[in-house]
Amino acid sequence: MSEAKNSAQAGVMKAAGILVIANFLSSILGYVRDIIMSSVFDMSSTTDAYNAAFTIPDLIYTVLVGGGISAAFIPVFSGYLARKKYEDGYRMASTILNIVAIVAAIFCIFGEIFTPQLLPLVVNFKSWSPEAVALTIKLTRIMFFQCFFMCLTGICMGILQSYKDFAPPSIGSVLYNITIIGVGVLLLTLGTGIAGFSIGVVTGSIVNLMVQVFPIQKHGFRYKRIIDMDHEGVKQFFKLFGPVLIGIAVTQINLVVNRRFASSQGEGILSNIIQAQRIMQLPINIFAYAIAMSIFPTMVEHFANGNIDSYKSDLSVGIRNVAFVILPCAVGIIAIRIPLIRAIYLQGNFSPKNVPVLATLLALYCIGMIGYSVRQVLLQGFYAVKETKTPVTINIFILCLNMVLTAVFVKLWGANGIAIAYSFAGLASAFLQTFFLKKRVGSIRKQEIKESLSKCAISCAVMFVVLTAGIIIYEHYLSVESKMSQLMEVCVLFGIGVLTYVIMALALKMQELTSIISVIKRKIFRR
């Protein structure tokens, strides 16, 4: 029994490790792409057009495939694999794949034709020049092609993750960003402007799909040209997917509302808002998402077997591990926001006046980082017990709350109000999900979570003071005029922050760190 438990834990850690590494590489490559574009075009109407062009294609992908994979597809398809009902699983998966392909194709064709009519629904063009509007329409029409391939990729990724094969989806996401950068830079030299990066997005989506297709065949999956709506697995999928679809749609409407407010605040503000959000999302995508997805299959198994205590233990471990990593990330970024933005973006045509603007937005977004991170774990907790209606209700409430707060805060603080409202909504979402999940499954080891969070908060407070002092001392004695010195400052501050936090965690005997050290020791001694 102990060996089986250790094997399961090792599998979870391996999956989490693969996802962390892949998400890290993919996110870094995404920032490389953004840095190249901001260096060439600055935070201008051109980058606003590029970022706005992503909105509708991303909306279609996320609604059709994005959240439904973990909530509906993987549990159903994994069930067939576990029961060795492979033919039923193939019919169910093939049906969903075919339906998604048809619906995605219809949406893409419709979008290509009616792009000028659809864009004003998600972007406020009142303060935009006619040239910027025309460019946005052009880039959106290019982006629509990637939507079809990404929807197919999403289903393929769900099939592979059901087989507990996380490598191809991880490799595909990395190659996706590499292709965007390569094609974008190549076409940029040929005079295509920022449209080259949009073409790179389409090319990258095709490469990503190809990376998923061949491994699926190696696992023995047999694709079928059928649409069997009477299949029990298909019915079960749509039963789970229905509420999730509403929740995803609500979340995406929230994003659209934010972008409409941002696009009305003046030239370059939309790009600054999106860049700040992306930096804030980096730790969430790398760590919180990886931890949540890696414990999900284990939570499903424990709850299905009636082992509620182990299910709650999984939740507690997930929440504590997420907080242990995300809280110092948020506090650290807030502390070094100016040096960080200066080192990453201040080059080429990027205007120095954008540094404090982007840094302030980033700090305000980071306030809600812990809320959106813990939310990832709590969502998997709901999905593991096949509860999808409660998260939807919460999402609808959070959407309304964010819209109201954004409308009020924008009048008070301009673009900064968008970030403040977004962060407050994230914290409120985590609180409400915790409250209602506890009502569903009972107490989730409150005392150990509270103790862990207290120790995290103390460690982060000390780290913030040390980093603030470090910036003052560094910039007093050393110049930060050159790019090398700016990068060196960030590296030094990063090292100081990590060292301070680790020392504090060791001093406070935080279980999250000691367990990691124990795993490393076991691996070293085993070798």
Disulfide bonds with the S-S distance in Angstrom:
none
